[in-house]
Amino acid sequence: MKKVQFIPDGEDRAVDFFVLEETRLAGKQYLLVTDVPDGDGEALILRACKGETEEDKSFEIVEDEKELSAVLLLMRDSLEELGIEVQE
């Protein structure tokens, strides 16, 4: 399973997240990530921010409800296949 590192606001060190699904909307990359590789865990949707190189790419948590709904709608079929239940 692919991993990404993310530094949450207010934190000083990176946290590993495991990528469950990836999609693009309006030219932007979105990742559905979880804090555990298997089993029940917390999930977040991250939006990629452009960097000079792939290694410079950073991510931010998507908090806008309309944007979250649109991304989840694109991921719905894949999530069902993975057995992931979305609680809105």
PyMOL Python script that loads the backbone (N, CA, C, O; Angstrom):
from pymol import cmd

cmd.read_pdbstr("""\
ATOM      1  N   MET A   1       0.843  -1.169   0.000  1.00  0.00           N
ATOM      2  CA  MET A   1       0.000   0.000   0.000  1.00  0.00           C
ATOM      3  C   MET A   1       0.897   1.245   0.000  1.00  0.00           C
ATOM      4  O   MET A   1       1.853   1.330   0.771  1.00  0.00           O
ATOM      5  N   LYS A   2       0.582   2.192  -0.860  1.00  0.00           N
ATOM      6  CA  LYS A   2       1.353   3.429  -0.985  1.00  0.00           C
ATOM      7  C   LYS A   2       1.198   4.287   0.274  1.00  0.00           C
ATOM      8  O   LYS A   2       0.112   4.369   0.849  1.00  0.00           O
ATOM      9  N   LYS A   3       2.299   4.926   0.696  1.00  0.00           N
ATOM     10  CA  LYS A   3       2.266   5.805   1.859  1.00  0.00           C
ATOM     11  C   LYS A   3       2.631   7.226   1.432  1.00  0.00           C
ATOM     12  O   LYS A   3       3.406   7.434   0.499  1.00  0.00           O
ATOM     13  N   VAL A   4       2.050   8.195   2.140  1.00  0.00           N
ATOM     14  CA  VAL A   4       2.447   9.587   1.980  1.00  0.00           C
ATOM     15  C   VAL A   4       2.691  10.151   3.371  1.00  0.00           C
ATOM     16  O   VAL A   4       2.123   9.684   4.358  1.00  0.00           O
ATOM     17  N   GLN A   5       3.539  11.155   3.429  1.00  0.00           N
ATOM     18  CA  GLN A   5       3.775  11.844   4.697  1.00  0.00           C
ATOM     19  C   GLN A   5       3.102  13.201   4.633  1.00  0.00           C
ATOM     20  O   GLN A   5       3.099  13.864   3.595  1.00  0.00           O
ATOM     21  N   PHE A   6       2.538  13.598   5.745  1.00  0.00           N
ATOM     22  CA  PHE A   6       1.791  14.841   5.823  1.00  0.00           C
ATOM     23  C   PHE A   6       2.084  15.473   7.175  1.00  0.00           C
ATOM     24  O   PHE A   6       2.094  14.784   8.195  1.00  0.00           O
ATOM     25  N   ILE A   7       2.321  16.772   7.189  1.00  0.00           N
ATOM     26  CA  ILE A   7       2.540  17.489   8.449  1.00  0.00           C
ATOM     27  C   ILE A   7       1.269  18.279   8.750  1.00  0.00           C
ATOM     28  O   ILE A   7       1.030  19.319   8.136  1.00  0.00           O
ATOM     29  N   PRO A   8       0.449  17.797   9.690  1.00  0.00           N
ATOM     30  CA  PRO A   8      -0.790  18.513  10.022  1.00  0.00           C
ATOM     31  C   PRO A   8      -0.488  19.898  10.596  1.00  0.00           C
ATOM     32  O   PRO A   8       0.559  20.113  11.206  1.00  0.00           O
ATOM     33  N   ASP A   9      -1.421  20.833  10.392  1.00  0.00           N
ATOM     34  CA  ASP A   9      -1.268  22.180  10.946  1.00  0.00           C
ATOM     35  C   ASP A   9      -1.052  22.100  12.448  1.00  0.00           C
ATOM     36  O   ASP A   9      -1.732  21.352  13.150  1.00  0.00           O
ATOM     37  N   GLY A  10      -0.107  22.872  12.925  1.00  0.00           N
ATOM     38  CA  GLY A  10       0.175  22.915  14.348  1.00  0.00           C
ATOM     39  C   GLY A  10       1.126  21.839  14.829  1.00  0.00           C
ATOM     40  O   GLY A  10       1.499  21.827  16.002  1.00  0.00           O
ATOM     41  N   GLU A  11       1.525  20.939  13.955  1.00  0.00           N
ATOM     42  CA  GLU A  11       2.458  19.872  14.310  1.00  0.00           C
ATOM     43  C   GLU A  11       3.833  20.200  13.730  1.00  0.00           C
ATOM     44  O   GLU A  11       3.951  20.974  12.780  1.00  0.00           O
ATOM     45  N   ASP A  12       4.861  19.604  14.311  1.00  0.00           N
ATOM     46  CA  ASP A  12       6.203  19.870  13.800  1.00  0.00           C
ATOM     47  C   ASP A  12       6.853  18.661  13.146  1.00  0.00           C
ATOM     48  O   ASP A  12       7.980  18.743  12.658  1.00  0.00           O
ATOM     49  N   ARG A  13       6.143  17.540  13.137  1.00  0.00           N
ATOM     50  CA  ARG A  13       6.722  16.366  12.469  1.00  0.00           C
ATOM     51  C   ARG A  13       5.686  15.693  11.577  1.00  0.00           C
ATOM     52  O   ARG A  13       4.478  15.811  11.779  1.00  0.00           O
ATOM     53  N   ALA A  14       6.204  14.992  10.597  1.00  0.00           N
ATOM     54  CA  ALA A  14       5.349  14.344   9.607  1.00  0.00           C
ATOM     55  C   ALA A  14       4.684  13.095  10.177  1.00  0.00           C
ATOM     56  O   ALA A  14       5.223  12.416  11.051  1.00  0.00           O
ATOM     57  N   VAL A  15       3.501  12.820   9.651  1.00  0.00           N
ATOM     58  CA  VAL A  15       2.733  11.635  10.020  1.00  0.00           C
ATOM     59  C   VAL A  15       2.557  10.808   8.748  1.00  0.00           C
ATOM     60  O   VAL A  15       2.279  11.359   7.683  1.00  0.00           O
ATOM     61  N   ASP A  16       2.718   9.492   8.854  1.00  0.00           N
ATOM     62  CA  ASP A  16       2.501   8.609   7.712  1.00  0.00           C
ATOM     63  C   ASP A  16       1.016   8.318   7.550  1.00  0.00           C
ATOM     64  O   ASP A  16       0.316   8.037   8.523  1.00  0.00           O
ATOM     65  N   PHE A  17       0.547   8.390   6.312  1.00  0.00           N
ATOM     66  CA  PHE A  17      -0.810   7.996   5.975  1.00  0.00           C
ATOM     67  C   PHE A  17      -0.736   6.980   4.845  1.00  0.00           C
ATOM     68  O   PHE A  17       0.189   7.003   4.034  1.00  0.00           O
ATOM     69  N   PHE A  18      -1.713   6.098   4.802  1.00  0.00           N
ATOM     70  CA  PHE A  18      -1.776   5.050   3.792  1.00  0.00           C
ATOM     71  C   PHE A  18      -2.856   5.417   2.777  1.00  0.00           C
ATOM     72  O   PHE A  18      -3.987   5.725   3.155  1.00  0.00           O
ATOM     73  N   VAL A  19      -2.513   5.386   1.500  1.00  0.00           N
ATOM     74  CA  VAL A  19      -3.419   5.810   0.435  1.00  0.00           C
ATOM     75  C   VAL A  19      -4.378   4.680   0.093  1.00  0.00           C
ATOM     76  O   VAL A  19      -3.963   3.584  -0.284  1.00  0.00           O
ATOM     77  N   LEU A  20      -5.681   4.971   0.234  1.00  0.00           N
ATOM     78  CA  LEU A  20      -6.719   4.005  -0.111  1.00  0.00           C
ATOM     79  C   LEU A  20      -7.227   4.208  -1.530  1.00  0.00           C
ATOM     80  O   LEU A  20      -7.538   3.247  -2.234  1.00  0.00           O
ATOM     81  N   GLU A  21      -7.308   5.461  -1.938  1.00  0.00           N
ATOM     82  CA  GLU A  21      -7.865   5.778  -3.255  1.00  0.00           C
ATOM     83  C   GLU A  21      -7.300   7.113  -3.712  1.00  0.00           C
ATOM     84  O   GLU A  21      -6.897   7.950  -2.904  1.00  0.00           O
ATOM     85  N   GLU A  22      -7.281   7.289  -5.018  1.00  0.00           N
ATOM     86  CA  GLU A  22      -6.751   8.508  -5.620  1.00  0.00           C
ATOM     87  C   GLU A  22      -7.657   8.895  -6.776  1.00  0.00           C
ATOM     88  O   GLU A  22      -8.113   8.030  -7.524  1.00  0.00           O
ATOM     89  N   THR A  23      -7.925  10.198  -6.929  1.00  0.00           N
ATOM     90  CA  THR A  23      -8.739  10.665  -8.050  1.00  0.00           C
ATOM     91  C   THR A  23      -8.328  12.082  -8.419  1.00  0.00           C
ATOM     92  O   THR A  23      -7.567  12.730  -7.701  1.00  0.00           O
ATOM     93  N   ARG A  24      -8.842  12.550  -9.549  1.00  0.00           N
ATOM     94  CA  ARG A  24      -8.576  13.919 -10.004  1.00  0.00           C
ATOM     95  C   ARG A  24      -9.924  14.595 -10.247  1.00  0.00           C
ATOM     96  O   ARG A  24     -10.870  13.982 -10.742  1.00  0.00           O
ATOM     97  N   LEU A  25      -9.980  15.862  -9.888  1.00  0.00           N
ATOM     98  CA  LEU A  25     -11.177  16.667 -10.101  1.00  0.00           C
ATOM     99  C   LEU A  25     -10.717  18.076 -10.442  1.00  0.00           C
ATOM    100  O   LEU A  25      -9.954  18.684  -9.692  1.00  0.00           O
ATOM    101  N   ALA A  26     -11.180  18.590 -11.566  1.00  0.00           N
ATOM    102  CA  ALA A  26     -10.830  19.938 -12.013  1.00  0.00           C
ATOM    103  C   ALA A  26      -9.310  20.142 -12.047  1.00  0.00           C
ATOM    104  O   ALA A  26      -8.809  21.207 -11.687  1.00  0.00           O
ATOM    105  N   GLY A  27      -8.592  19.115 -12.481  1.00  0.00           N
ATOM    106  CA  GLY A  27      -7.146  19.215 -12.620  1.00  0.00           C
ATOM    107  C   GLY A  27      -6.361  19.077 -11.332  1.00  0.00           C
ATOM    108  O   GLY A  27      -5.137  19.209 -11.338  1.00  0.00           O
ATOM    109  N   LYS A  28      -7.051  18.812 -10.218  1.00  0.00           N
ATOM    110  CA  LYS A  28      -6.367  18.663  -8.934  1.00  0.00           C
ATOM    111  C   LYS A  28      -6.375  17.198  -8.508  1.00  0.00           C
ATOM    112  O   LYS A  28      -7.335  16.471  -8.765  1.00  0.00           O
ATOM    113  N   GLN A  29      -5.301  16.777  -7.858  1.00  0.00           N
ATOM    114  CA  GLN A  29      -5.165  15.403  -7.374  1.00  0.00           C
ATOM    115  C   GLN A  29      -5.683  15.335  -5.934  1.00  0.00           C
ATOM    116  O   GLN A  29      -5.378  16.192  -5.105  1.00  0.00           O
ATOM    117  N   TYR A  30      -6.472  14.294  -5.662  1.00  0.00           N
ATOM    118  CA  TYR A  30      -7.004  14.064  -4.317  1.00  0.00           C
ATOM    119  C   TYR A  30      -6.656  12.656  -3.871  1.00  0.00           C
ATOM    120  O   TYR A  30      -6.683  11.717  -4.666  1.00  0.00           O
ATOM    121  N   LEU A  31      -6.332  12.516  -2.597  1.00  0.00           N
ATOM    122  CA  LEU A  31      -6.033  11.218  -2.013  1.00  0.00           C
ATOM    123  C   LEU A  31      -6.966  10.965  -0.841  1.00  0.00           C
ATOM    124  O   LEU A  31      -7.187  11.847  -0.011  1.00  0.00           O
ATOM    125  N   LEU A  32      -7.512   9.760  -0.778  1.00  0.00           N
ATOM    126  CA  LEU A  32      -8.212   9.308   0.418  1.00  0.00           C
ATOM    127  C   LEU A  32      -7.193   8.503   1.197  1.00  0.00           C
ATOM    128  O   LEU A  32      -6.688   7.490   0.712  1.00  0.00           O
ATOM    129  N   VAL A  33      -6.891   8.952   2.404  1.00  0.00           N
ATOM    130  CA  VAL A  33      -5.848   8.316   3.203  1.00  0.00           C
ATOM    131  C   VAL A  33      -6.409   7.892   4.552  1.00  0.00           C
ATOM    132  O   VAL A  33      -7.430   8.402   5.014  1.00  0.00           O
ATOM    133  N   THR A  34      -5.712   6.942   5.170  1.00  0.00           N
ATOM    134  CA  THR A  34      -6.078   6.480   6.503  1.00  0.00           C
ATOM    135  C   THR A  34      -4.815   6.393   7.352  1.00  0.00           C
ATOM    136  O   THR A  34      -3.697   6.343   6.839  1.00  0.00           O
ATOM    137  N   ASP A  35      -5.028   6.377   8.665  1.00  0.00           N
ATOM    138  CA  ASP A  35      -3.879   6.348   9.568  1.00  0.00           C
ATOM    139  C   ASP A  35      -3.407   4.942   9.898  1.00  0.00           C
ATOM    140  O   ASP A  35      -2.377   4.780  10.551  1.00  0.00           O
ATOM    141  N   VAL A  36      -4.140   3.918   9.459  1.00  0.00           N
ATOM    142  CA  VAL A  36      -3.746   2.525   9.707  1.00  0.00           C
ATOM    143  C   VAL A  36      -3.791   1.744   8.392  1.00  0.00           C
ATOM    144  O   VAL A  36      -4.665   1.992   7.561  1.00  0.00           O
ATOM    145  N   PRO A  37      -2.866   0.808   8.190  1.00  0.00           N
ATOM    146  CA  PRO A  37      -2.848   0.068   6.927  1.00  0.00           C
ATOM    147  C   PRO A  37      -3.991  -0.936   6.779  1.00  0.00           C
ATOM    148  O   PRO A  37      -4.421  -1.226   5.662  1.00  0.00           O
ATOM    149  N   ASP A  38      -4.483  -1.464   7.893  1.00  0.00           N
ATOM    150  CA  ASP A  38      -5.575  -2.447   7.866  1.00  0.00           C
ATOM    151  C   ASP A  38      -6.547  -2.150   8.995  1.00  0.00           C
ATOM    152  O   ASP A  38      -6.173  -1.577  10.019  1.00  0.00           O
ATOM    153  N   GLY A  39      -7.798  -2.544   8.797  1.00  0.00           N
ATOM    154  CA  GLY A  39      -8.786  -2.394   9.860  1.00  0.00           C
ATOM    155  C   GLY A  39      -9.394  -1.002   9.900  1.00  0.00           C
ATOM    156  O   GLY A  39      -9.226  -0.198   8.984  1.00  0.00           O
ATOM    157  N   ASP A  40     -10.107  -0.743  10.990  1.00  0.00           N
ATOM    158  CA  ASP A  40     -10.786   0.538  11.159  1.00  0.00           C
ATOM    159  C   ASP A  40      -9.800   1.621  11.542  1.00  0.00           C
ATOM    160  O   ASP A  40      -8.952   1.437  12.416  1.00  0.00           O
ATOM    161  N   GLY A  41      -9.925   2.729  10.886  1.00  0.00           N
ATOM    162  CA  GLY A  41      -9.057   3.869  11.185  1.00  0.00           C
ATOM    163  C   GLY A  41      -9.743   5.148  10.768  1.00  0.00           C
ATOM    164  O   GLY A  41     -10.825   5.128  10.182  1.00  0.00           O
ATOM    165  N   GLU A  42      -9.116   6.238  11.071  1.00  0.00           N
ATOM    166  CA  GLU A  42      -9.609   7.538  10.652  1.00  0.00           C
ATOM    167  C   GLU A  42      -9.174   7.788   9.214  1.00  0.00           C
ATOM    168  O   GLU A  42      -8.075   7.404   8.814  1.00  0.00           O
ATOM    169  N   ALA A  43     -10.037   8.430   8.444  1.00  0.00           N
ATOM    170  CA  ALA A  43      -9.722   8.717   7.048  1.00  0.00           C
ATOM    171  C   ALA A  43      -9.836  10.215   6.790  1.00  0.00           C
ATOM    172  O   ALA A  43     -10.634  10.911   7.417  1.00  0.00           O
ATOM    173  N   LEU A  44      -9.031  10.688   5.867  1.00  0.00           N
ATOM    174  CA  LEU A  44      -9.028  12.087   5.453  1.00  0.00           C
ATOM    175  C   LEU A  44      -8.928  12.144   3.935  1.00  0.00           C
ATOM    176  O   LEU A  44      -8.414  11.225   3.297  1.00  0.00           O
ATOM    177  N   ILE A  45      -9.417  13.215   3.379  1.00  0.00           N
ATOM    178  CA  ILE A  45      -9.175  13.477   1.968  1.00  0.00           C
ATOM    179  C   ILE A  45      -8.186  14.629   1.908  1.00  0.00           C
ATOM    180  O   ILE A  45      -8.396  15.690   2.495  1.00  0.00           O
ATOM    181  N   LEU A  46      -7.102  14.386   1.181  1.00  0.00           N
ATOM    182  CA  LEU A  46      -6.055  15.385   1.018  1.00  0.00           C
ATOM    183  C   LEU A  46      -6.030  15.879  -0.419  1.00  0.00           C
ATOM    184  O   LEU A  46      -6.251  15.105  -1.350  1.00  0.00           O
ATOM    185  N   ARG A  47      -5.761  17.170  -0.599  1.00  0.00           N
ATOM    186  CA  ARG A  47      -5.608  17.767  -1.913  1.00  0.00           C
ATOM    187  C   ARG A  47      -4.126  18.058  -2.115  1.00  0.00           C
ATOM    188  O   ARG A  47      -3.477  18.649  -1.252  1.00  0.00           O
ATOM    189  N   ALA A  48      -3.604  17.643  -3.252  1.00  0.00           N
ATOM    190  CA  ALA A  48      -2.187  17.894  -3.551  1.00  0.00           C
ATOM    191  C   ALA A  48      -1.989  19.351  -3.924  1.00  0.00           C
ATOM    192  O   ALA A  48      -2.783  19.940  -4.658  1.00  0.00           O
ATOM    193  N   CYS A  49      -0.924  19.913  -3.406  1.00  0.00           N
ATOM    194  CA  CYS A  49      -0.509  21.273  -3.757  1.00  0.00           C
ATOM    195  C   CYS A  49       0.716  21.141  -4.637  1.00  0.00           C
ATOM    196  O   CYS A  49       1.595  20.322  -4.367  1.00  0.00           O
ATOM    197  N   LYS A  50       0.778  21.925  -5.667  1.00  0.00           N
ATOM    198  CA  LYS A  50       1.869  21.816  -6.632  1.00  0.00           C
ATOM    199  C   LYS A  50       3.217  22.111  -5.993  1.00  0.00           C
ATOM    200  O   LYS A  50       3.364  23.022  -5.178  1.00  0.00           O
ATOM    201  N   GLY A  51       4.181  21.318  -6.386  1.00  0.00           N
ATOM    202  CA  GLY A  51       5.566  21.535  -5.988  1.00  0.00           C
ATOM    203  C   GLY A  51       6.416  21.559  -7.245  1.00  0.00           C
ATOM    204  O   GLY A  51       5.953  21.207  -8.330  1.00  0.00           O
ATOM    205  N   GLU A  52       7.635  21.969  -7.092  1.00  0.00           N
ATOM    206  CA  GLU A  52       8.547  22.008  -8.238  1.00  0.00           C
ATOM    207  C   GLU A  52       8.777  20.605  -8.802  1.00  0.00           C
ATOM    208  O   GLU A  52       8.850  20.419 -10.017  1.00  0.00           O
ATOM    209  N   THR A  53       8.890  19.630  -7.914  1.00  0.00           N
ATOM    210  CA  THR A  53       9.078  18.234  -8.320  1.00  0.00           C
ATOM    211  C   THR A  53       8.076  17.375  -7.561  1.00  0.00           C
ATOM    212  O   THR A  53       7.386  17.858  -6.663  1.00  0.00           O
ATOM    213  N   GLU A  54       8.002  16.109  -7.925  1.00  0.00           N
ATOM    214  CA  GLU A  54       7.098  15.181  -7.230  1.00  0.00           C
ATOM    215  C   GLU A  54       7.440  15.100  -5.747  1.00  0.00           C
ATOM    216  O   GLU A  54       6.544  14.978  -4.912  1.00  0.00           O
ATOM    217  N   GLU A  55       8.717  15.165  -5.413  1.00  0.00           N
ATOM    218  CA  GLU A  55       9.148  15.100  -4.019  1.00  0.00           C
ATOM    219  C   GLU A  55       8.748  16.351  -3.241  1.00  0.00           C
ATOM    220  O   GLU A  55       8.575  16.292  -2.024  1.00  0.00           O
ATOM    221  N   ASP A  56       8.598  17.488  -3.936  1.00  0.00           N
ATOM    222  CA  ASP A  56       8.229  18.749  -3.286  1.00  0.00           C
ATOM    223  C   ASP A  56       6.729  18.902  -3.086  1.00  0.00           C
ATOM    224  O   ASP A  56       6.282  19.834  -2.418  1.00  0.00           O
ATOM    225  N   LYS A  57       5.952  17.995  -3.660  1.00  0.00           N
ATOM    226  CA  LYS A  57       4.503  18.104  -3.570  1.00  0.00           C
ATOM    227  C   LYS A  57       4.078  18.025  -2.109  1.00  0.00           C
ATOM    228  O   LYS A  57       4.582  17.204  -1.342  1.00  0.00           O
ATOM    229  N   SER A  58       3.151  18.886  -1.743  1.00  0.00           N
ATOM    230  CA  SER A  58       2.623  18.850  -0.386  1.00  0.00           C
ATOM    231  C   SER A  58       1.111  18.612  -0.459  1.00  0.00           C
ATOM    232  O   SER A  58       0.516  18.656  -1.536  1.00  0.00           O
ATOM    233  N   PHE A  59       0.515  18.364   0.680  1.00  0.00           N
ATOM    234  CA  PHE A  59      -0.908  18.063   0.732  1.00  0.00           C
ATOM    235  C   PHE A  59      -1.574  18.898   1.811  1.00  0.00           C
ATOM    236  O   PHE A  59      -0.949  19.270   2.804  1.00  0.00           O
ATOM    237  N   GLU A  60      -2.855  19.186   1.602  1.00  0.00           N
ATOM    238  CA  GLU A  60      -3.628  19.856   2.630  1.00  0.00           C
ATOM    239  C   GLU A  60      -4.959  19.129   2.787  1.00  0.00           C
ATOM    240  O   GLU A  60      -5.484  18.562   1.829  1.00  0.00           O
ATOM    241  N   ILE A  61      -5.494  19.153   3.994  1.00  0.00           N
ATOM    242  CA  ILE A  61      -6.765  18.491   4.276  1.00  0.00           C
ATOM    243  C   ILE A  61      -7.888  19.271   3.617  1.00  0.00           C
ATOM    244  O   ILE A  61      -7.953  20.496   3.727  1.00  0.00           O
ATOM    245  N   VAL A  62      -8.775  18.557   2.931  1.00  0.00           N
ATOM    246  CA  VAL A  62      -9.943  19.183   2.320  1.00  0.00           C
ATOM    247  C   VAL A  62     -11.003  19.334   3.409  1.00  0.00           C
ATOM    248  O   VAL A  62     -11.422  18.350   4.017  1.00  0.00           O
ATOM    249  N   GLU A  63     -11.429  20.562   3.647  1.00  0.00           N
ATOM    250  CA  GLU A  63     -12.418  20.825   4.687  1.00  0.00           C
ATOM    251  C   GLU A  63     -13.723  21.375   4.132  1.00  0.00           C
ATOM    252  O   GLU A  63     -14.746  21.330   4.815  1.00  0.00           O
ATOM    253  N   ASP A  64     -13.710  21.891   2.913  1.00  0.00           N
ATOM    254  CA  ASP A  64     -14.908  22.448   2.303  1.00  0.00           C
ATOM    255  C   ASP A  64     -15.906  21.330   2.001  1.00  0.00           C
ATOM    256  O   ASP A  64     -15.577  20.369   1.306  1.00  0.00           O
ATOM    257  N   GLU A  65     -17.129  21.461   2.527  1.00  0.00           N
ATOM    258  CA  GLU A  65     -18.136  20.402   2.397  1.00  0.00           C
ATOM    259  C   GLU A  65     -18.497  20.101   0.944  1.00  0.00           C
ATOM    260  O   GLU A  65     -18.662  18.935   0.584  1.00  0.00           O
ATOM    261  N   LYS A  66     -18.622  21.120   0.109  1.00  0.00           N
ATOM    262  CA  LYS A  66     -18.960  20.896  -1.304  1.00  0.00           C
ATOM    263  C   LYS A  66     -17.843  20.154  -2.024  1.00  0.00           C
ATOM    264  O   LYS A  66     -18.100  19.242  -2.811  1.00  0.00           O
ATOM    265  N   GLU A  67     -16.614  20.545  -1.756  1.00  0.00           N
ATOM    266  CA  GLU A  67     -15.466  19.895  -2.379  1.00  0.00           C
ATOM    267  C   GLU A  67     -15.362  18.444  -1.907  1.00  0.00           C
ATOM    268  O   GLU A  67     -15.108  17.546  -2.710  1.00  0.00           O
ATOM    269  N   LEU A  68     -15.560  18.211  -0.600  1.00  0.00           N
ATOM    270  CA  LEU A  68     -15.534  16.840  -0.062  1.00  0.00           C
ATOM    271  C   LEU A  68     -16.599  15.972  -0.718  1.00  0.00           C
ATOM    272  O   LEU A  68     -16.320  14.841  -1.116  1.00  0.00           O
ATOM    273  N   SER A  69     -17.807  16.488  -0.832  1.00  0.00           N
ATOM    274  CA  SER A  69     -18.908  15.725  -1.436  1.00  0.00           C
ATOM    275  C   SER A  69     -18.605  15.354  -2.877  1.00  0.00           C
ATOM    276  O   SER A  69     -18.871  14.230  -3.302  1.00  0.00           O
ATOM    277  N   ALA A  70     -18.049  16.297  -3.628  1.00  0.00           N
ATOM    278  CA  ALA A  70     -17.732  16.035  -5.031  1.00  0.00           C
ATOM    279  C   ALA A  70     -16.665  14.952  -5.164  1.00  0.00           C
ATOM    280  O   ALA A  70     -16.772  14.072  -6.018  1.00  0.00           O
ATOM    281  N   VAL A  71     -15.647  15.019  -4.329  1.00  0.00           N
ATOM    282  CA  VAL A  71     -14.564  14.030  -4.390  1.00  0.00           C
ATOM    283  C   VAL A  71     -15.076  12.662  -3.958  1.00  0.00           C
ATOM    284  O   VAL A  71     -14.761  11.655  -4.592  1.00  0.00           O
ATOM    285  N   LEU A  72     -15.862  12.617  -2.885  1.00  0.00           N
ATOM    286  CA  LEU A  72     -16.417  11.345  -2.420  1.00  0.00           C
ATOM    287  C   LEU A  72     -17.336  10.720  -3.462  1.00  0.00           C
ATOM    288  O   LEU A  72     -17.368   9.498  -3.606  1.00  0.00           O
ATOM    289  N   LEU A  73     -18.079  11.541  -4.185  1.00  0.00           N
ATOM    290  CA  LEU A  73     -18.949  11.036  -5.243  1.00  0.00           C
ATOM    291  C   LEU A  73     -18.116  10.335  -6.321  1.00  0.00           C
ATOM    292  O   LEU A  73     -18.512   9.284  -6.824  1.00  0.00           O
ATOM    293  N   LEU A  74     -16.966  10.914  -6.675  1.00  0.00           N
ATOM    294  CA  LEU A  74     -16.083  10.290  -7.666  1.00  0.00           C
ATOM    295  C   LEU A  74     -15.488   8.980  -7.152  1.00  0.00           C
ATOM    296  O   LEU A  74     -15.234   8.066  -7.936  1.00  0.00           O
ATOM    297  N   MET A  75     -15.266   8.885  -5.847  1.00  0.00           N
ATOM    298  CA  MET A  75     -14.627   7.708  -5.256  1.00  0.00           C
ATOM    299  C   MET A  75     -15.614   6.635  -4.806  1.00  0.00           C
ATOM    300  O   MET A  75     -15.200   5.535  -4.439  1.00  0.00           O
ATOM    301  N   ARG A  76     -16.907   6.935  -4.827  1.00  0.00           N
ATOM    302  CA  ARG A  76     -17.915   6.053  -4.239  1.00  0.00           C
ATOM    303  C   ARG A  76     -17.808   4.601  -4.686  1.00  0.00           C
ATOM    304  O   ARG A  76     -17.759   3.709  -3.839  1.00  0.00           O
ATOM    305  N   ASP A  77     -17.770   4.338  -5.988  1.00  0.00           N
ATOM    306  CA  ASP A  77     -17.730   2.955  -6.487  1.00  0.00           C
ATOM    307  C   ASP A  77     -16.488   2.215  -6.002  1.00  0.00           C
ATOM    308  O   ASP A  77     -16.568   1.062  -5.578  1.00  0.00           O
ATOM    309  N   SER A  78     -15.352   2.880  -6.066  1.00  0.00           N
ATOM    310  CA  SER A  78     -14.106   2.253  -5.621  1.00  0.00           C
ATOM    311  C   SER A  78     -14.155   1.949  -4.127  1.00  0.00           C
ATOM    312  O   SER A  78     -13.672   0.905  -3.688  1.00  0.00           O
ATOM    313  N   LEU A  79     -14.732   2.849  -3.355  1.00  0.00           N
ATOM    314  CA  LEU A  79     -14.819   2.651  -1.906  1.00  0.00           C
ATOM    315  C   LEU A  79     -15.709   1.469  -1.569  1.00  0.00           C
ATOM    316  O   LEU A  79     -15.392   0.680  -0.679  1.00  0.00           O
ATOM    317  N   GLU A  80     -16.828   1.344  -2.283  1.00  0.00           N
ATOM    318  CA  GLU A  80     -17.725   0.206  -2.060  1.00  0.00           C
ATOM    319  C   GLU A  80     -17.016  -1.109  -2.363  1.00  0.00           C
ATOM    320  O   GLU A  80     -17.179  -2.087  -1.634  1.00  0.00           O
ATOM    321  N   GLU A  81     -16.229  -1.133  -3.438  1.00  0.00           N
ATOM    322  CA  GLU A  81     -15.480  -2.342  -3.790  1.00  0.00           C
ATOM    323  C   GLU A  81     -14.467  -2.703  -2.714  1.00  0.00           C
ATOM    324  O   GLU A  81     -14.199  -3.881  -2.481  1.00  0.00           O
ATOM    325  N   LEU A  82     -13.898  -1.681  -2.049  1.00  0.00           N
ATOM    326  CA  LEU A  82     -12.935  -1.915  -0.974  1.00  0.00           C
ATOM    327  C   LEU A  82     -13.623  -2.237   0.354  1.00  0.00           C
ATOM    328  O   LEU A  82     -12.963  -2.585   1.334  1.00  0.00           O
ATOM    329  N   GLY A  83     -14.958  -2.119   0.380  1.00  0.00           N
ATOM    330  CA  GLY A  83     -15.686  -2.380   1.623  1.00  0.00           C
ATOM    331  C   GLY A  83     -15.600  -1.243   2.616  1.00  0.00           C
ATOM    332  O   GLY A  83     -15.702  -1.461   3.823  1.00  0.00           O
ATOM    333  N   ILE A  84     -15.412  -0.032   2.122  1.00  0.00           N
ATOM    334  CA  ILE A  84     -15.281   1.142   2.984  1.00  0.00           C
ATOM    335  C   ILE A  84     -16.619   1.861   3.049  1.00  0.00           C
ATOM    336  O   ILE A  84     -17.205   2.199   2.020  1.00  0.00           O
ATOM    337  N   GLU A  85     -17.089   2.086   4.247  1.00  0.00           N
ATOM    338  CA  GLU A  85     -18.343   2.780   4.474  1.00  0.00           C
ATOM    339  C   GLU A  85     -18.049   4.254   4.739  1.00  0.00           C
ATOM    340  O   GLU A  85     -17.233   4.591   5.597  1.00  0.00           O
ATOM    341  N   VAL A  86     -18.728   5.129   3.989  1.00  0.00           N
ATOM    342  CA  VAL A  86     -18.537   6.568   4.146  1.00  0.00           C
ATOM    343  C   VAL A  86     -19.633   7.108   5.045  1.00  0.00           C
ATOM    344  O   VAL A  86     -20.817   6.920   4.766  1.00  0.00           O
ATOM    345  N   GLN A  87     -19.250   7.771   6.111  1.00  0.00           N
ATOM    346  CA  GLN A  87     -20.200   8.416   7.012  1.00  0.00           C
ATOM    347  C   GLN A  87     -20.121   9.899   6.766  1.00  0.00           C
ATOM    348  O   GLN A  87     -19.083  10.519   6.997  1.00  0.00           O
ATOM    349  N   GLU A  88     -21.228  10.480   6.292  1.00  0.00           N
ATOM    350  CA  GLU A  88     -21.232  11.917   5.988  1.00  0.00           C
ATOM    351  C   GLU A  88     -21.892  12.681   7.109  1.00  0.00           C
ATOM    352  O   GLU A  88     -21.995  13.906   7.044  1.00  0.00           O
TER     353      GLU A  88
END
""", "prot")
cmd.dss("prot")
cmd.show_as("cartoon", "prot")
cmd.util.cbc("prot")
cmd.orient("prot")
